[in-house]
Amino acid sequence: MGKIIFIFAVSIFLFFGYFVLYKQPQRLAQTNAMIGDKRIYVETADNSLKITKGLSGREKLDGNNGMLFIFPSAHRPKFWMMGMNFGLDFIWINNGKVVDIHENITPENLSPPSTISPKDDVDMVLEVNSGFIKNNKIIIGDNFQLLD
């Protein structure tokens, strides 16, 4: 009987963990930023739960919006497209400068266990819709800053 109760309790915990992590709408901090000469509205993910969830499960990202992942220290993070429904451009940032870019990454070509990483350490990653980099002429060396 104790084993059944334990399995039931673990099942409930996993169900609610999944619900909290993947099914509930995120309430992330939102702010404006500039990348190059382009203003963009960003949601910030600045803790492990928000970073793990990212944009997974969303149906879309509005045109001039992005998600900014902020790390406590510079490193070479690995990203994948688990639970993604649309393609992204990745803008890798360190000390307020774009240091690398990856364009048109789709869920089909980057699902676990495949990952993507920058060529150098970064303290932030900006995910935007596929085509954003090309359409806005974002290049390595562009400045990035939060405005609010």
C-alpha positions in Angstrom: 0.0 0.0 0.0 2.8 2.4 0.8 4.4 1.8 -2.6 1.1 2.8 -4.3 0.8 6.0 -2.3 4.4 6.8 -3.1 3.9 6.3 -6.9 0.7 8.3 -6.7 2.4 11.2 -4.9 5.3 11.2 -7.4 2.8 11.2 -10.3 0.9 14.1 -8.8 4.2 16.0 -8.3 5.4 15.4 -11.9 2.0 16.4 -13.3 1.9 19.7 -11.4 5.6 20.3 -12.2 4.8 19.9 -15.9 1.8 22.1 -15.6 3.7 24.9 -13.9 6.7 24.7 -16.2 5.1 24.2 -19.6 1.4 24.9 -19.6 0.8 28.0 -17.6 1.4 31.3 -19.3 4.7 32.9 -18.3 4.7 36.2 -16.5 8.1 37.5 -17.4 9.6 41.0 -17.0 9.1 43.0 -20.1 11.2 45.9 -21.3 12.5 47.7 -24.4 15.9 47.3 -25.9 18.0 48.5 -28.7 20.0 46.3 -31.0 22.0 48.2 -33.6 19.5 51.0 -34.5 16.4 48.8 -34.0 14.1 49.1 -31.0 12.7 45.7 -29.8 10.4 44.7 -27.0 11.8 41.9 -25.0 10.7 39.5 -22.2 13.5 38.7 -19.9 14.4 35.2 -18.6 16.9 35.6 -15.8 16.5 32.5 -13.6 16.9 28.8 -14.2 13.1 28.1 -14.4 12.5 30.9 -16.9 15.6 30.0 -18.9 14.6 26.4 -19.1 11.1 27.2 -20.3 12.1 29.9 -22.8 9.6 30.2 -25.6 8.7 26.5 -25.5 5.0 25.8 -26.0 4.1 29.2 -27.5 2.3 29.4 -30.8 4.1 32.5 -32.0 6.2 35.5 -31.1 5.0 38.9 -32.2 7.0 40.5 -35.0 9.1 43.0 -33.2 9.4 41.0 -29.9 12.0 38.8 -28.5 13.1 36.8 -25.4 16.3 37.9 -23.7 18.1 35.3 -21.6 20.3 36.9 -19.0 23.0 34.8 -17.3 24.8 35.6 -14.0 28.2 35.2 -15.7 29.5 34.8 -19.3 29.8 31.3 -20.6 28.9 29.3 -23.7 25.3 28.1 -23.1 23.7 25.4 -25.2 20.2 25.9 -26.6 17.8 23.5 -28.2 14.3 23.8 -29.7 12.4 21.4 -27.4 8.7 22.2 -27.5 9.1 25.0 -30.0 6.5 25.7 -32.7 8.3 28.2 -34.9 11.8 29.1 -36.1 14.2 31.5 -34.4 17.2 33.7 -35.0 19.7 33.6 -32.1 21.7 36.8 -31.2 24.6 36.1 -28.8 25.6 39.1 -26.7 28.5 39.8 -24.4 29.2 43.1 -22.6 26.6 44.9 -24.7 28.0 43.7 -28.1 26.7 41.1 -30.6 29.4 38.5 -30.7 27.7 35.8 -32.8 24.5 35.1 -34.7 22.6 32.0 -35.9 19.8 32.5 -38.4 16.7 30.5 -39.2 17.0 27.7 -36.7 13.9 25.6 -36.8 12.5 22.9 -34.4 13.1 20.3 -37.1 16.8 21.0 -37.4 17.6 21.5 -33.7 15.7 19.2 -31.5 17.2 17.3 -28.6 19.9 16.1 -28.3 21.2 18.6 -30.9 22.2 22.0 -29.5 23.5 25.4 -30.7 26.1 27.5 -28.9 28.0 30.7 -29.6 31.6 30.7 -30.7 32.5 32.9 -27.6 31.3 33.4 -24.1 28.1 35.4 -23.7 26.2 36.9 -20.9 22.9 37.3 -22.8 21.1 35.6 -25.7 18.3 37.3 -27.6 15.9 35.0 -29.4 13.8 36.6 -32.2 11.6 35.3 -35.0 13.4 33.8 -38.0 14.3 36.5 -40.5 14.8 39.2 -37.9 18.6 39.3 -38.3 18.4 39.6 -42.1 15.4 42.0 -42.2 17.0 44.4 -39.6 20.6 44.0 -40.9 21.9 42.9 -37.5 25.7 42.1 -37.6 28.4 41.0 -35.2 29.7 44.1 -33.4 26.3 45.8 -33.1 25.6 47.4 -29.8 22.8 46.0 -27.5 21.3 47.8 -24.6 18.2 47.6 -22.3 16.3 50.8 -22.2 13.9 50.4 -19.2 
